[in-house]
Structures are given as C-alpha cells and as structure tokens.
Amino acid sequence: MSTWLYDKKRNRASVEKWGSVEEAERSLKTLKKCKYCTDCIDCTNCIECTDCTDCIGCTECRRCKECYECIESSNCTECTNCAKCKSCTWCCLCLCCFNCSFCHYNDDCYTRNNNYADQYGSVIPIVNNIHRKVYAAASERSALNMSEWHSCKTTHCRAGWVVTLAGKAGAELESKISTLFAAFLIYKISDPVNRVSILRFYDSNENAIADMKRLADLETASIG
C-alpha cells in the first residue's frame, strides 16, 4: 500500500516510488500550477490528470489518464493509456499511444483521428482558406460568443463557426462526435501546417479573435 504526500492543489507523490519522504516532497515542489496529478515532475499548468507516472516536462495537459514515461509533452488533452511518449505536441483525444517519439501531429495520430470519425459514418470536410473564412465570420458584430457552441444562426463560438462554415458535412460530423472534436478535425484537415489546439476553443472572446486574426494573416501572406 502506497504512502501518499499531497500538496495544496491535491497533486500527490508516492513515498515508495520516490524512495523517501524528502524526494517525494521534492517532486511535488517542481509542479507549477498543476492540479490533481500523480507522481509527475517538472510539469506546468496540467489539470485533472489521473494516475500519470514518470511524466517529465509536460505543459498544459488536460485530463490525461494512465499516461506513463511521457517526456516533454505539451498541450495534450484527454489522453488515455499512453506509454513511453516523447516530445509530443498538441495531442488530442489520443488512445493507447505507445513508443511515440518527437511527435507533432504525426501521421498515425492523424489516421486514428480520421478513423474515429469514419466509424460513425462521417467524413471530415475541408474548408478552403479556413482561417480567413472563420475570422471574417467571427469578427462581424455580435457574431462571436465563446461561452456557447451555437447561440443562434449568426452567433457561434470559434468551434461553432468552423462546423457551420463546413456546411452539411460539418453539421453531420458535429452530430456524431461533438462540436469540439469536429471543429478540431476540420481545422486539422483544412490546414495541416498551422494547427489549432483544442484548448483554443476555450479562449475568451478577445483571445480567440486575436488568434483567428493571426492565422488569417498568415494564410493571406502564404497565398501572396
């Protein structure tokens, strides 16, 4: 039976794992703004991760479950049963990853995400010039409300605008796998280079519109 030490934000460290009370306390002190994490070290802004072990240098992970031996991952979301991952970036809804190395939207994750959509009988629509279209729609007066996926036909959050601009195929995908994940996949297939983190769908109105403008400007510059 493990002896657990807890900090004020309910992160915990096992005395048995770290070898002594002093070392367990030291591991907890390396966490910055993390909550409810287990046996992690040198992580920042991770929240509600469960049974993660031996994770090092992770940043802004959300609700990861049973990950272990992860190193220097960033902005992962709702991952499950990961093992021996290294240098992953912007992973979302990964399942049973293992032996990953230096990932950044790698082809295997892309295929798995597409298969996840396909199993519901849906296709992922491509929106050409997606960043300019989303920014143009969302920047209209009273068109953006980041607190609701869809407020009305002319007011949506960022993810809501993405699926709306994708038309009938976007609405079908949304109904099968949620607004959040549908928008993430539509962004991902429409622009494989300038990716949008799933966490951006929880921005404030101000931060969301600023990021949409940034990507729209990049898209305009790339087209020339």
C-alpha positions in Angstrom: 0.0 0.0 0.0 1.4 3.4 -1.0 2.0 6.3 1.3 0.9 9.5 -0.4 2.1 13.0 0.1 -0.3 15.8 -1.1 0.3 19.5 -1.9 -2.3 22.3 -1.6 -3.6 21.6 -5.1 -4.1 17.9 -4.4 -1.2 16.7 -6.5 0.2 13.6 -4.9 3.5 11.8 -4.8 4.2 8.2 -3.6 6.9 7.8 -0.9 7.5 4.3 -2.2 8.0 5.4 -5.8 10.4 8.3 -4.9 12.3 6.4 -2.3 11.8 8.8 0.7 9.6 11.5 2.0 12.1 14.1 1.1 12.3 13.0 -2.5 8.5 12.8 -2.8 8.2 16.3 -1.4 10.9 17.5 -3.9 8.9 16.1 -6.8 5.8 17.9 -5.7 7.7 21.2 -5.5 8.6 21.0 -9.1 5.0 21.2 -10.3 3.8 24.7 -11.3 0.0 25.4 -11.2 -0.8 21.7 -11.6 -3.9 20.1 -10.0 -4.8 16.5 -9.1 -1.7 15.0 -10.8 0.1 11.9 -9.6 3.9 11.3 -9.5 4.7 13.9 -12.1 7.8 16.1 -12.1 8.7 19.4 -13.7 5.2 19.9 -15.2 3.3 23.2 -15.7 -0.4 24.0 -15.8 -1.6 20.4 -16.0 -5.1 19.8 -14.7 -7.1 16.7 -13.6 -4.6 14.1 -14.9 -5.2 10.7 -13.4 -2.7 8.0 -12.5 0.0 9.6 -14.6 3.5 8.3 -13.7 7.0 9.3 -14.6 5.9 12.2 -16.7 8.6 14.9 -17.2 8.4 18.4 -18.5 4.7 18.3 -19.7 2.8 21.5 -20.3 -0.9 22.3 -20.1 -2.1 18.7 -20.3 -5.8 18.2 -19.5 -7.5 15.1 -18.1 -4.8 12.7 -19.2 -5.3 9.2 -17.9 -2.9 6.4 -17.1 0.0 8.0 -19.0 3.5 6.9 -18.1 7.0 7.6 -19.1 6.0 10.7 -21.0 8.7 13.3 -21.5 8.4 16.9 -22.5 4.9 16.7 -23.9 2.9 19.9 -24.5 -0.8 20.7 -24.6 -2.1 17.2 -24.6 -5.8 16.7 -24.0 -7.8 13.7 -22.7 -5.1 11.2 -23.5 -5.6 7.6 -22.3 -3.2 4.7 -21.7 -0.2 6.5 -23.2 3.2 4.8 -22.8 6.8 5.9 -23.4 5.8 9.0 -25.4 8.5 11.6 -26.1 8.3 15.2 -27.2 4.6 15.1 -28.2 2.9 18.4 -29.1 -0.8 19.3 -29.3 -2.1 15.8 -28.9 -5.9 15.5 -28.5 -8.0 12.5 -27.6 -5.2 10.1 -28.1 -5.9 6.5 -27.2 -3.4 3.8 -26.3 -0.4 5.5 -27.8 3.0 3.9 -27.1 6.6 4.2 -28.0 5.9 7.6 -29.7 8.9 9.8 -30.3 9.2 13.5 -31.2 5.5 13.7 -32.2 3.9 16.7 -33.7 0.6 15.8 -35.4 2.2 12.6 -36.7 0.5 10.5 -39.5 -0.5 7.8 -37.1 -2.5 10.2 -34.9 -4.0 11.8 -38.0 -5.1 8.4 -39.3 -6.5 7.4 -35.9 -8.5 10.6 -35.7 -9.9 10.1 -39.1 -10.8 6.5 -38.4 -12.5 7.7 -35.2 -14.8 9.9 -37.4 -15.2 7.3 -40.1 -16.6 4.7 -37.6 -19.6 7.0 -37.2 -20.2 7.0 -41.0 -19.0 10.6 -41.4 -16.4 12.3 -43.5 -14.2 15.3 -42.5 -14.9 18.2 -44.7 -12.2 20.6 -46.0 -12.8 24.3 -45.7 -10.6 26.1 -48.2 -8.9 29.2 -46.7 -10.4 28.2 -43.4 -8.6 30.8 -41.3 -9.7 33.8 -43.3 -13.3 32.5 -43.5 -13.5 31.8 -39.8 -12.0 35.2 -38.9 -14.3 37.0 -41.3 -17.4 35.4 -39.9 -16.5 35.6 -36.3 -15.3 39.3 -36.5 -18.8 40.5 -37.5 -20.7 42.5 -34.9 -22.1 40.2 -32.2 -21.0 37.1 -34.2 -18.7 35.6 -31.6 -19.7 34.1 -28.2 -17.1 31.8 -26.8 -19.3 30.7 -23.9 -21.7 28.7 -26.2 -21.1 26.4 -29.2 -24.0 28.0 -31.0 -26.0 30.9 -29.6 -28.1 31.4 -32.8 -27.8 31.1 -36.5 -25.5 34.2 -36.7 -23.6 33.8 -33.4 -21.3 30.9 -32.6 -18.1 30.3 -30.7 -14.9 29.6 -32.7 -15.6 25.8 -32.9 -19.2 26.5 -33.8 -18.2 28.7 -36.7 -15.8 26.1 -38.0 -18.5 23.4 -38.2 -21.1 26.0 -39.5 -18.8 27.0 -42.4 -18.2 23.4 -43.2 -21.9 23.2 -44.2 -24.0 20.0 -44.2 -20.9 17.7 -43.8 -19.7 19.8 -40.8 -23.1 19.5 -39.1 -23.2 15.8 -39.7 -19.7 15.3 -38.2 -20.7 17.5 -35.3 -23.8 15.4 -34.5 -21.7 12.3 -34.5 -18.6 13.2 -32.5 -19.3 16.6 -30.8 -18.7 20.3 -31.8 -15.3 20.3 -30.1 -13.8 17.3 -31.8 -15.5 18.0 -35.2 -14.0 21.5 -35.3 -10.6 20.2 -34.3 -10.6 17.7 -37.1 -11.9 20.2 -39.7 -9.2 22.6 -38.8 -6.6 19.8 -38.9 -7.5 18.6 -42.4 -8.1 22.0 -43.8 -4.7 23.3 -42.8 -2.2 20.6 -41.9 0.5 23.2 -41.2 -1.0 25.9 -39.0 -2.7 23.7 -36.4 -5.3 25.0 -33.9 -5.1 23.4 -30.4 -8.3 22.1 -29.0 -7.6 24.4 -26.0 -8.2 27.4 -28.2 -11.9 26.6 -28.2 -12.0 27.7 -24.5 -10.4 31.1 -25.0 -12.0 34.4 -24.1 -13.7 36.3 -27.0 -10.7 38.7 -27.1 -8.0 35.9 -27.2 -10.0 33.9 -29.7 -10.4 36.7 -32.2 -6.8 37.7 -31.8 -5.6 34.1 -32.6 -8.1 33.8 -35.5 -6.7 37.1 -36.9 -3.1 35.9 -36.5 -3.9 32.7 -38.5 -5.9 34.6 -41.1 -2.9 37.0 -41.7 -0.6 34.0 -42.0 -2.9 32.4 -44.5 -3.1 35.6 -46.6 0.7 36.0 -46.5 1.2 32.4 -47.7 -1.2 32.9 -50.6 0.5 36.1 -51.6 
